[in-house]
Structure formats: structure tokens, C-alpha cells
Amino acid sequence: MAGALLVPLAWGARGFDTTSPVAWAGALLVLAGMLLALAGLAALGRALTPFPRPRDDSTLRQGGIYAWVRHPIYGGIVIAGLGWAIAWLSWAGVAAAIVLFAFFDRKSAFEERLLRERFPEYAGYAQRVRRLLPGIY
């Protein structure tokens, strides 16, 4: 995650170009990604854990933001990382965002194996709802 933040600063525009529609589009993606991640955090509440295994007292979230995307926190970070790279007009930053996407894709696949073990209804949920990017993937 640090790479997605720092790479565009090192290998991008020397500052945010307020006249560039591309830079502003990137800034909007950063905002959208942050909102997606925050919605995921809020919806999890006390069930949030830094560990991949779901808490014993948790329930499967399928409503709210989780009706749109299975891993909104990860997806939000990826969208914000891509937006950050675009805002700084950094191709190297876009590459870092792609690496970040691949990392969260693999991490979420591992977590989903654990979720399938804990929640029998997870398989049907996974068929209905996209993994990381609402409406896309």
C-alpha cells in the first residue's frame, strides 16, 4: 500500500495540476475509493478483525455495501490507489495500483476459503456479488 502511495509522488507530476481534467478525475476516484472503504468499515463494525479468519461471534454481511461488493475495504483501497496514480499523472503509480489489485485479489481469495467454511451460504452470495470492484470484478 505504501508503494501505491509513494510511487506516484516519486514518478509522477511535480504537483497536482488543477487545470487537468485527468488529475481531477483521479482525485474523484480517490474520494470514491475512500468512501467505499469507509462504508465497508462501518458495516463491519465490531466484526472487523485484522486476521483473515472471521470472528466466532460474527455473521455474514450481505446487506448495505456488502450487497454491492464482497470486499469493499480492499476494493476501496485499490480504487483510491488507482485514482492517486491518475491524479499525479503517474504511469508507474498505475503499475503500483495494479500490483495492489493483484495482492488484494489473492488475499481476498484466501479469506473467501475461510468464509465458505464458516458460512455455508457464502457460495451463493459469492455468485451474486462481485469480489472487489462494484459491478466490475
Buried (B, 14 or more C-beta within 10 A) or exposed (E): EEBBBEBBEEBBBEEBBEEBEEBBEBBEBBEBBBBBBBBBBEBBEEEEEEEEEBEEEBEBBBEEBBBBBBBBBBBBBBBBBBBBBBBBBBEBBBBBBBEBBEBBBEEBEEBBEBBBEBBEEBEEBBEEBBBBBBEEE
